[in-house]
Structures are given as C-alpha cells and as structure tokens.
Amino acid sequence: LPISAQRATQAFAELERQLSCHPELASGEPVGADTLRIRLKEMKHGPVQFSGHYSLKFTTDGTTVRWQSGADGNVNIRGEARFTPSAGGCEMFIEESCSMDMDINRLVAGVVRPIAETMMARGMKGFVNRMVESLSALPPG
C-alpha cells in the first residue's frame, strides 16, 4: 500500500470504511466507537438458507487491528490485519477465521460445508480487494 503502516492501521479500523468494503452486507451500523452490528445478505443453495447476523468489535494495538464477533449472533469471526512498513508505504497481512451456526443435520452439513467455505472465501477476497482499493486511494502520510 502506498501509505504508512500507521495511517493504514487507523484507516482500516474506521467503522464506516469497514462497512463500505464489505461486499455481502444486507445492512450494517456502528454501535459505539469500536463495534459494528452486521446483517449479511441471505445465502441460498438448494433447500439451505442462511441469514448471518453478528456484532464485530475492533481493537487496535500498534499497527495491528483485531476483530472478534460477540455472542449475540450466528456467525463467529476472529481476525487481524497487520501492517508492516515497506519501501514506499506498507504491506497488509490479514488472517481471519469464520464459522456459522446453522441448524442442519450431519448429512446436509457435508454437502453445505464446501459451498459455504467457497462463499466465505469469495466474500473475504471481495472485502480485501475493496479495502486495498480504499486504502490505496488515501493521501500518503
């Protein structure tokens, strides 16, 4: 990214920027200074439907932003973005784990799991691409 690690960290943690970069939102709103309330677009595949909802709290430590979902939803997320200085700006490294609480039997779960994983990976890739574009558009500093 063509901005400093400190600037990237601060911008990544902005709740409105998080919302604008999330491709799978039905709705989202800040709840306080460090938490988002999220509702995902409904996902359908055959007879299986899923409407994800959760809160997501963000914390910043130096040039690392961490997020974790609360107990109030049906999606469990934990992740972090680390920004390290590099020539001309910084590099961004993101790790995230995600699971969904779905009331389905074991047989259906075996069919749905690879589909859900593909959909989650596509959503994360879309988020990262949008965030990189958003952060790259910021003035250096």
C-alpha positions as YAML, in Angstrom:
chain: A
units: angstrom
residues:
- id: 1
  name: LEU
  ca: [0.00, 0.00, 0.00]
- id: 2
  name: PRO
  ca: [1.32, 3.49, -0.79]
- id: 3
  name: ILE
  ca: [0.66, 4.82, 2.76]
- id: 4
  name: SER
  ca: [2.40, 4.43, 6.11]
- id: 5
  name: ALA
  ca: [1.64, 1.47, 8.36]
- id: 6
  name: GLN
  ca: [0.25, 3.87, 10.99]
- id: 7
  name: ARG
  ca: [-2.10, 5.57, 8.51]
- id: 8
  name: ALA
  ca: [-3.22, 2.22, 7.10]
- id: 9
  name: THR
  ca: [-3.94, 0.87, 10.59]
- id: 10
  name: GLN
  ca: [-6.01, 3.90, 11.54]
- id: 11
  name: ALA
  ca: [-7.96, 3.87, 8.27]
- id: 12
  name: PHE
  ca: [-8.56, 0.10, 8.33]
- id: 13
  name: ALA
  ca: [-10.10, 0.41, 11.80]
- id: 14
  name: GLU
  ca: [-12.60, 3.09, 10.70]
- id: 15
  name: LEU
  ca: [-16.04, 1.52, 11.07]
- id: 16
  name: GLU
  ca: [-17.57, 3.30, 8.08]
- id: 17
  name: ARG
  ca: [-14.68, 2.12, 5.88]
- id: 18
  name: GLN
  ca: [-15.24, -1.45, 7.11]
- id: 19
  name: LEU
  ca: [-18.91, -1.23, 6.13]
- id: 20
  name: SER
  ca: [-18.17, 0.29, 2.71]
- id: 21
  name: CYS
  ca: [-15.70, -2.50, 1.87]
- id: 22
  name: HIS
  ca: [-17.92, -5.44, 2.88]
- id: 23
  name: PRO
  ca: [-19.49, -6.96, -0.27]
- id: 24
  name: GLU
  ca: [-22.06, -9.25, 1.39]
- id: 25
  name: LEU
  ca: [-23.93, -6.83, 3.66]
- id: 26
  name: ALA
  ca: [-27.69, -6.56, 3.80]
- id: 27
  name: SER
  ca: [-27.20, -3.91, 6.50]
- id: 28
  name: GLY
  ca: [-24.60, -2.68, 8.94]
- id: 29
  name: GLU
  ca: [-24.30, 0.07, 11.50]
- id: 30
  name: PRO
  ca: [-21.80, 1.30, 14.07]
- id: 31
  name: VAL
  ca: [-22.69, 0.59, 17.69]
- id: 32
  name: GLY
  ca: [-20.40, 2.80, 19.72]
- id: 33
  name: ALA
  ca: [-16.88, 3.75, 18.70]
- id: 34
  name: ASP
  ca: [-15.45, 0.26, 18.13]
- id: 35
  name: THR
  ca: [-18.29, -2.13, 17.24]
- id: 36
  name: LEU
  ca: [-20.38, -2.89, 14.17]
- id: 37
  name: ARG
  ca: [-23.73, -4.65, 14.01]
- id: 38
  name: ILE
  ca: [-23.84, -6.69, 10.78]
- id: 39
  name: ARG
  ca: [-26.58, -8.46, 8.86]
- id: 40
  name: LEU
  ca: [-25.42, -10.43, 5.82]
- id: 41
  name: LYS
  ca: [-27.34, -10.92, 2.61]
- id: 42
  name: GLU
  ca: [-29.29, -14.16, 2.70]
- id: 43
  name: MET
  ca: [-27.36, -17.07, 1.22]
- id: 44
  name: LYS
  ca: [-29.30, -19.80, -0.56]
- id: 45
  name: HIS
  ca: [-28.18, -23.05, -2.04]
- id: 46
  name: GLY
  ca: [-30.87, -25.59, -2.84]
- id: 47
  name: PRO
  ca: [-33.01, -26.12, 0.24]
- id: 48
  name: VAL
  ca: [-30.44, -24.49, 2.57]
- id: 49
  name: GLN
  ca: [-30.79, -20.85, 3.51]
- id: 50
  name: PHE
  ca: [-28.68, -18.81, 5.90]
- id: 51
  name: SER
  ca: [-29.10, -15.25, 7.17]
- id: 52
  name: GLY
  ca: [-26.00, -14.27, 9.11]
- id: 53
  name: HIS
  ca: [-26.04, -11.63, 11.82]
- id: 54
  name: TYR
  ca: [-23.43, -10.65, 14.39]
- id: 55
  name: SER
  ca: [-21.65, -7.83, 16.15]
- id: 56
  name: LEU
  ca: [-17.98, -7.23, 15.48]
- id: 57
  name: LYS
  ca: [-15.68, -5.44, 17.92]
- id: 58
  name: PHE
  ca: [-12.41, -3.88, 16.74]
- id: 59
  name: THR
  ca: [-9.27, -3.19, 18.77]
- id: 60
  name: THR
  ca: [-6.02, -1.59, 17.66]
- id: 61
  name: ASP
  ca: [-2.58, -2.36, 19.06]
- id: 62
  name: GLY
  ca: [0.26, -0.51, 17.36]
- id: 63
  name: THR
  ca: [-0.03, -1.36, 13.66]
- id: 64
  name: THR
  ca: [-2.36, -4.33, 14.19]
- id: 65
  name: VAL
  ca: [-6.16, -4.27, 14.06]
- id: 66
  name: ARG
  ca: [-8.05, -7.20, 15.59]
- id: 67
  name: TRP
  ca: [-11.73, -8.02, 15.37]
- id: 68
  name: GLN
  ca: [-13.94, -10.56, 17.07]
- id: 69
  name: SER
  ca: [-17.65, -11.28, 16.94]
- id: 70
  name: GLY
  ca: [-19.79, -11.16, 20.04]
- id: 71
  name: ALA
  ca: [-22.05, -13.87, 21.40]
- id: 72
  name: ASP
  ca: [-25.16, -12.17, 20.01]
- id: 73
  name: GLY
  ca: [-25.15, -13.65, 16.51]
- id: 74
  name: ASN
  ca: [-24.96, -16.79, 14.42]
- id: 75
  name: VAL
  ca: [-21.58, -16.06, 12.79]
- id: 76
  name: ASN
  ca: [-18.33, -16.44, 14.72]
- id: 77
  name: ILE
  ca: [-15.41, -14.39, 13.42]
- id: 78
  name: ARG
  ca: [-11.93, -13.68, 14.71]
- id: 79
  name: GLY
  ca: [-9.27, -11.92, 12.69]
- id: 80
  name: GLU
  ca: [-6.43, -9.50, 12.48]
- id: 81
  name: ALA
  ca: [-4.77, -7.21, 9.99]
- id: 82
  name: ARG
  ca: [-1.08, -6.39, 10.45]
- id: 83
  name: PHE
  ca: [0.59, -3.50, 8.67]
- id: 84
  name: THR
  ca: [4.36, -3.56, 8.28]
- id: 85
  name: PRO
  ca: [6.49, -0.78, 6.81]
- id: 86
  name: SER
  ca: [7.93, -1.40, 3.37]
- id: 87
  name: ALA
  ca: [9.61, 0.67, 0.68]
- id: 88
  name: GLY
  ca: [7.16, 3.36, -0.37]
- id: 89
  name: GLY
  ca: [4.47, 2.51, 2.20]
- id: 90
  name: CYS
  ca: [3.43, -0.68, 3.93]
- id: 91
  name: GLU
  ca: [2.27, -4.25, 3.44]
- id: 92
  name: MET
  ca: [-1.00, -5.61, 4.78]
- id: 93
  name: PHE
  ca: [-1.33, -9.17, 6.13]
- id: 94
  name: ILE
  ca: [-4.83, -10.42, 7.02]
- id: 95
  name: GLU
  ca: [-5.84, -13.59, 8.85]
- id: 96
  name: GLU
  ca: [-9.44, -14.47, 9.65]
- id: 97
  name: SER
  ca: [-11.37, -17.49, 10.84]
- id: 98
  name: CYS
  ca: [-15.11, -17.73, 10.42]
- id: 99
  name: SER
  ca: [-17.77, -20.26, 11.31]
- id: 100
  name: MET
  ca: [-21.54, -20.18, 11.03]
- id: 101
  name: ASP
  ca: [-24.09, -21.60, 13.45]
- id: 102
  name: MET
  ca: [-26.57, -23.44, 11.26]
- id: 103
  name: ASP
  ca: [-29.27, -25.86, 12.37]
- id: 104
  name: ILE
  ca: [-28.76, -28.66, 9.84]
- id: 105
  name: ASN
  ca: [-28.15, -32.38, 10.10]
- id: 106
  name: ARG
  ca: [-24.75, -34.02, 9.60]
- id: 107
  name: LEU
  ca: [-25.55, -35.33, 6.10]
- id: 108
  name: VAL
  ca: [-26.61, -31.90, 4.84]
- id: 109
  name: ALA
  ca: [-23.61, -30.31, 6.58]
- id: 110
  name: GLY
  ca: [-21.27, -32.46, 4.48]
- id: 111
  name: VAL
  ca: [-22.84, -31.06, 1.33]
- id: 112
  name: VAL
  ca: [-23.19, -27.46, 2.53]
- id: 113
  name: ARG
  ca: [-19.75, -27.04, 4.10]
- id: 114
  name: PRO
  ca: [-17.69, -26.81, 0.87]
- id: 115
  name: ILE
  ca: [-20.27, -24.46, -0.63]
- id: 116
  name: ALA
  ca: [-20.28, -22.24, 2.47]
- id: 117
  name: GLU
  ca: [-16.47, -22.21, 2.57]
- id: 118
  name: THR
  ca: [-16.33, -21.14, -1.08]
- id: 119
  name: MET
  ca: [-18.87, -18.38, -0.46]
- id: 120
  name: MET
  ca: [-17.00, -17.14, 2.63]
- id: 121
  name: ALA
  ca: [-13.67, -17.15, 0.77]
- id: 122
  name: ARG
  ca: [-15.23, -15.19, -2.11]
- id: 123
  name: GLY
  ca: [-16.65, -12.67, 0.37]
- id: 124
  name: MET
  ca: [-13.29, -12.26, 2.11]
- id: 125
  name: LYS
  ca: [-11.49, -11.81, -1.22]
- id: 126
  name: GLY
  ca: [-14.03, -9.14, -2.20]
- id: 127
  name: PHE
  ca: [-13.52, -7.38, 1.14]
- id: 128
  name: VAL
  ca: [-9.73, -7.43, 0.84]
- id: 129
  name: ASN
  ca: [-9.83, -6.12, -2.75]
- id: 130
  name: ARG
  ca: [-12.16, -3.28, -1.77]
- id: 131
  name: MET
  ca: [-10.09, -2.42, 1.31]
- id: 132
  name: VAL
  ca: [-6.85, -2.35, -0.68]
- id: 133
  name: GLU
  ca: [-8.51, -0.05, -3.22]
- id: 134
  name: SER
  ca: [-9.86, 2.18, -0.45]
- id: 135
  name: LEU
  ca: [-6.56, 2.40, 1.44]
- id: 136
  name: SER
  ca: [-4.55, 2.92, -1.76]
- id: 137
  name: ALA
  ca: [-6.69, 5.95, -2.60]
- id: 138
  name: LEU
  ca: [-5.71, 7.74, 0.64]
- id: 139
  name: PRO
  ca: [-3.12, 10.50, 0.51]
- id: 140
  name: PRO
  ca: [0.29, 9.36, 1.80]
- id: 141
  name: GLY
  ca: [1.04, 10.04, 5.44]
...
